């Protein structure tokens, strides 16, 4: 009888350990089957050509050597590392090599995404979140620099959320991720922005007399994060690239992925948005900081189609612990043999 009990307790944990691998392999296989879909963007061509130029010259271009209208103008190749990676893959295996690199990055991101959600949610709940994320991310699954950043973004956000869940210290171990992120893609300013909610929730979870201590705990980490994000061939300049892009104003409307969401007809984004509102109306209480983070991500996703990626991959990480507490997350046995929620902190602000 005892052997049966032990087997029934071990079985879920084995399935839980295998699920991130199964999700990652499943996404990877699907992307390989739909291979040409990842290459259906002209930016992939330009990124590879820039990477080939960098490899051939052994340096980064200071002026634009490619365009007709801006030839010779000052230029910052803030995605230079991604472009070198794609160019190297193309040199080794042609377009299949580019496809493999892009698909592997996306699959790794979803494997990590699944792993982090399983800390607070059941496998069924986690798979539901993964399916929603895949649907939202599908239009932007392209062999471009942003997909190489996805595993770093998920890991960085999960590390900060973990601090919020457990009231732990800042994740200094994750700082090297920002160095790689800053050289892969210009969105590293997002990583810095995510520090704010973690620090703010840490403040709100303490008495006012403890605020100076909390502030001094997060200040060095924030300073080091900014410094790590500036470790690029151009120093801090890539941090300003998103602001420069957004400063183009109405001109962004000419680029499909920078347009606002279109609700003139029913689409997956609208259906998932309405389903999410319904799910949260079932009595889920969110800490105020997490509610603000989700609202911010929703605003970005509504303002530009491309930002649905952020909503898909980040919002579930911030919602996982409250949802797990409300609807029941992973159950395990502690040292004394009593049932308890796995990885749930003693209290949540």
N, C-alpha and C positions, 0 to 999 in steps of 0.2 A: 504493500500500500504506500509506504514511504517513498519507494522508487518511482511510483506513478506521480506522486506530488512533486518530487524533485524534477521529473521530466516535464511536467506541465509548467513549472516555473522557469525552467531553462529555455524551453522552446521559444517563448516570445522574445527573449533576449537575443537568441540566435537570429531570428527573423529581423529583429530591429538592427542588428549589426550588419546584416546583409543588404538591407533596403537601400542605403546610400549607394552601394556598389551597383545594385540592380538598376536604380534610377539613372546613374551616370552612364552605365553601359547601354541602357535602353535609349537614352537621349542621343548618345554617340552613334549608335546604329541607325536610328531614325534620320539623323542629319547626314550620314553617309549615303543613305538611300535617296534622300532628297538633295543630294550634293549640289546640283546646279543652282538650287534656290539660294545657297549661301554666296554664290558668285554673281548674283543678279543685282549688282550695283557698280556703277562706273568708278566710284571712289576706290574700289579694290585695285583697279588698274593703276591709278595715280599713286597710291600708297606703295605698291610694289616698285614702280619706277623711281620714286624718291629713294626707297631703300637700296635699289641697285646703284643709284648715283652715289649714295653715301659709301657703299662698299667699294665702288670703283675708285673714288677719290680719297677714301680714308679720312674724311672730315665731314662736317655738317655744312650745308650751303648757308651762306650769309645773305644771299640775295636769291630772288626767284629765277631759276634757270629754265622754267618750263612754259609758263603762261605767255600768251600773246599780248594781252593788254597791260600786264604788270611785270613784264620781263625786266629783270635787273633791280626791281624794288626790294627794299629790306624785307627779310622773311625769317620767321621762326618756325623751324620744323619740330614743334613740341611733341610730336608723336614718333620721333625718330627711332626709338627702340622697337616699337611695333612694326615700323616700316622695314627695318633691317631684318626682323624675324620673318616677315612675310616674303621679303626678297630672297632670303636664304632658303626658305622652303620652296619657293618657285624655282630657284637655281638647282635645287637637289632633285625635285620631283615634278616640276611644272605645276599646273593648276591642281592636280590631285594633292600635291604637298600643301598648297595654300588651304585647300578644303580640310585636310586632316588637322592642320594647326587650329583653324577656327572652330571646327567641330569639337576638338579635344578641350579647348578652353571653355566652351559653353557646357559641355558634359561635365567637366570638373566643377564648374560653378554650381550646377544643379546637384551634383553629388554632395558638395559641401553644404549647400542649402538644405538638403534633406537631413544630413547629419545634425546640423544645428537645430532644426525644428524638432527632431526626435528627442531632444533633451527635455522638451516640455509637452509635446503632443503625442498622441497615439499614432501608430502607423497609418491608420485610416485617415485621420485628420491631416497628417503630414502629406499623404498622397494627394488629398484634395487640394491642399495649398500648392503643391508642385504642379498639378494639372492647370490650375488657374494661372500660375506664373508662366508656364510654357505657352499658354494661349496668348497672354499679354505680350510676351517677349517675342513671339513667332515672327511678327513683321520686321523686327530689327535683328533677327539672327542672320548676320551677314559677315563675310570674311573681311572685317575692318578692325581697326585698333580697339574700338570700345569693347569687343567681346573678349579680348585678352585681359582686360581689367576686371571682368566679372568675378573670377575667383577671388581676387584681392579685395574687391568691394564687399563681397559676402563675408569673407573672413574678418575684415576690419569692422564691419557693422556688428557682426555676431560677437566679437570681442568686447565692444562697447556695451552692447545689450546685456552681455553676461555680467559686466560690472554693475549695471543697473539692477539686474535681477538679484544679485547676491551681495550688493553693496560692497563690492570688492575694490581694490586699488586699481588705478589706471593700467591698461595692458601695455606696458613698456615693450614687451616682446614683439608687439605688432608694428612697432615703428619702422623697421626695415621694409615693410610692405609699402610704405608711402614713398620710399626712394624709387622702388620699381614702378609704382603707379605713376609717379610724376613724370617718368621718362617714357611710359607707354602711351599715356593719354592725358589730355588737358583737363580732365574732370577731377583731378586730385583735390581741388578746392572743396568738393563735396565731402571728402574724407575729413577735412578740417571742420566743416560745418556740423558733422555728426558728433563731434566732441562736445559741443554746446549742450545738447539734450542730456548727455550722460552726466556732465558736471552739474547741470541744473537740478536733475532729479536727485543727485547725491546731496545737494544743498537742502532741497525740500524734505528729504527724509531724515534730517537732523534738526536738533534744536538750534535756535539762533546763536546760542553761545558756542556752538561747534562750527559755525560757518567759516570762521577764519582758518580753522584746521583743514576743512574740506577744500577751501579755496587754495590753500598752500599745497594741498595734495595734487590738485589738478593743474595748477599753473605751470610747474616744470614740464609736465607731460605735454601740455599744449604748446609750450615754447619749443620743445624738441620735435613735436609733430610738424610745426611750421618750418623748422630748420631742415628736417628730413625732406619736406616737400620742395625745398629750394635747391636740393642737391641735383641739379640738372646742368647741362652745358650752358644754359641761359640764365642760371640763377633763379630768382623768383618770378621772372617774366611769364612763364607758363601759367602761374596762378591767376594772371589777369586775362588770359585768353577767353574764358567764358563770358566775362564782362564785355570784352571787345566784340564777341560774337553777338551777344544780346543787344549791344549798342547799334547793330545794323537796323533795328526797328522794323518797319514795314517790308524791307527787302527780304527778311526771313520768310515771308509768305510765299515767295517764289520756290522755296525748297519744301517739298512735301512733308518731310519728317519734322520740320520746325513749325508747322501749322498747328493751330489748336485742334482739339478733338472735334469731329464732325458728328453732331447728333441729328442731322437731317434725315437719317435713316438708322434703323436699329442694327447695331453691330455688336461684336463680342465685348468691346470695352463697356458699352452701356449696360449690357446684360449682366456682366460681372460686377459692375458698380452697383446696380440695383440689388443683386444678390448679396453683396457685401453689406449694404445698408440694412437689408432685412436680417442678415445673420447677427449684426451688432445690436439690432433692436431686441434681441432675445434676452436682454438683461445682462449684457457684458459691461462691466465697469472698467474703464481704462484710467490708469493714472494720468493726471492732467498733462504731463510732459509727453507721454506717448501719444495721447490724443492729438496734441499739437504737431508732433512729428508726422503722424498719418495724414492729418489735414494738409500739412505742407507738401508731402509727397503727392497727395491727390491734386493739389493746386498745380504742381509742376506737370503732372500727367495730363491735366486738362489744358494747360497752356501750350504745351508742345507734345505732339504725338510721340516723339522719340523718348520722352521722359516716362512713358508707361513702363519702361524697363526698371526704373527706380522704384516705382510703386510695386511692381511685381516681385522684385527680389529683396526689398528692404522692409516694406510694411509688414509682411508676415513675421519677420524676426522680432519686431517690436510688439506684435500682437500675440505671439506664441504663449508667453507665460500667462497673461490674463485669460486667454482662451482655454489654455490647459486647466487653469484653476476652475473656470466656469463649467466646462463641458467634460472634464475628466481627462487627465493626461496619463503618462506612464505610471504604473503602479509597481512598486517593488517591496522588498522586505529589508528592514534595517537589521542591525546586529542583534537586536533583541527578538527579532522574528515578527514584529508588528508591521502592518501595512503602512505605507507612506507614499506620497508623491515623490517621484524621482526628481532631483535637481531643483526643487522649488525652495526659495529662500524662506526663512521663518516669518517674514512679514513683507508686504509690498506696499509702497507708498501710493 
